[in-house]
């Protein structure tokens, strides 16, 4: 089965696995975020860290989101270091990809013994992503 931006998400996951192999579980999210940024940069993968995404309602700014990473303006990456991922984490990534008008996000839980078990790919279920404005 082929997914949107499959090659890019595979590259991101590869970088995350290198970070997890080097650091292992147990650190706070910011540690993994910083290390993943180093790894992405070394692999010449463009990203923006903690991008401010305004949220508007009826043409009024009502808040803002800060996804951990937006990679190549194509994939949202949300980093966690928790006992287990829950629905709220997935909803957070869905909100980010809707707000940015992107089709896919990755939820990475670095507090897993094996990182592969802590990875979730999150996609919009509609045929056309829409931007919240």
C-alpha positions in Angstrom: 0.0 0.0 0.0 1.3 3.5 -0.9 0.8 6.5 1.4 1.1 10.2 0.8 4.7 11.4 1.4 5.7 7.8 2.1 9.4 8.3 1.2 9.6 11.4 3.4 8.0 9.7 6.4 10.4 6.8 6.0 13.3 9.2 6.1 12.0 10.9 9.2 11.4 7.5 10.9 14.9 6.4 10.0 16.4 9.5 11.7 14.2 8.9 14.7 15.4 5.4 15.0 19.0 6.6 15.0 18.2 9.0 17.8 16.4 6.3 19.8 19.2 3.8 19.3 21.7 6.4 20.6 19.6 7.7 23.6 17.2 5.0 24.4 13.9 5.7 26.3 13.6 7.8 29.5 14.4 11.4 28.5 12.0 14.3 28.2 10.4 15.2 24.9 12.6 18.3 24.4 15.7 16.1 24.4 14.4 13.9 21.6 13.2 16.9 19.7 16.7 18.5 19.8 18.4 15.3 18.9 16.0 14.6 16.0 16.7 18.1 14.7 20.4 17.4 14.6 19.8 14.1 12.8 17.4 15.6 10.3 19.9 18.4 9.6 22.7 15.9 9.1 20.5 14.1 6.5 19.8 17.4 4.7 16.1 17.2 5.5 14.5 20.6 6.0 12.3 21.3 9.0 10.9 24.1 11.1 10.9 23.6 14.9 8.0 24.9 17.1 6.4 26.8 14.1 3.7 29.1 15.3 0.4 28.2 13.6 -2.4 30.7 14.3 -5.9 29.5 14.8 -8.7 31.8 13.7 -12.5 31.6 14.1 -14.7 34.0 12.3 -11.7 36.0 11.1 -10.5 36.4 14.7 -7.3 34.9 16.1 -8.4 32.7 19.0 -5.1 30.9 19.7 -2.1 29.3 18.2 -0.6 25.8 17.9 3.1 24.9 18.0 3.8 21.5 16.4 7.2 20.1 17.4 8.4 19.9 13.8 7.1 20.5 10.3 9.3 18.7 7.9 9.8 19.9 4.4 6.5 21.7 4.6 4.9 18.2 4.1 4.8 16.3 7.4 4.0 17.3 11.0 6.1 15.4 13.6 4.9 15.3 17.2 7.3 13.9 19.7 6.2 12.2 22.9 7.9 10.5 25.8 5.1 8.8 27.6 4.1 5.4 29.0 1.7 4.9 26.1 0.1 6.9 23.3 -3.6 7.7 23.8 -6.3 9.1 21.6 -5.6 12.7 22.7 -2.1 12.5 21.3 -3.5 11.4 17.9 -6.1 14.1 18.0 -3.4 16.7 18.6 -1.6 15.6 15.5 -4.9 15.6 13.5 -5.5 19.2 14.7 -2.0 20.3 13.5 -2.3 18.7 10.1 -5.8 20.2 9.6 -4.5 23.7 10.7 -1.6 23.5 8.4 -3.5 21.9 5.4 -1.1 19.0 5.3 -2.1 15.4 4.6 0.1 13.5 7.1 1.7 13.6 10.5 3.9 11.3 12.5 3.4 10.7 16.2 6.7 9.4 17.8 6.8 8.0 21.3 10.5 7.8 22.3 9.6 6.2 25.6 9.2 2.8 23.9 11.7 -0.1 24.3 11.6 -0.4 20.6 10.7 2.8 18.7 8.8 1.0 16.0 6.1 0.2 18.5 5.8 3.9 19.4 5.2 5.2 15.9 1.8 6.2 14.6 1.2 7.6 11.1 -1.8 10.1 11.2 -3.6 11.0 8.1 -6.7 13.0 7.3 -9.6 10.8 6.3 -11.1 13.3 3.9 -10.0 13.3 0.3 -8.9 17.0 0.5 -7.2 18.4 3.6 -8.5 21.8 4.6 -6.9 24.7 6.4 -8.6 26.0 9.6 -8.9 29.8 9.0 
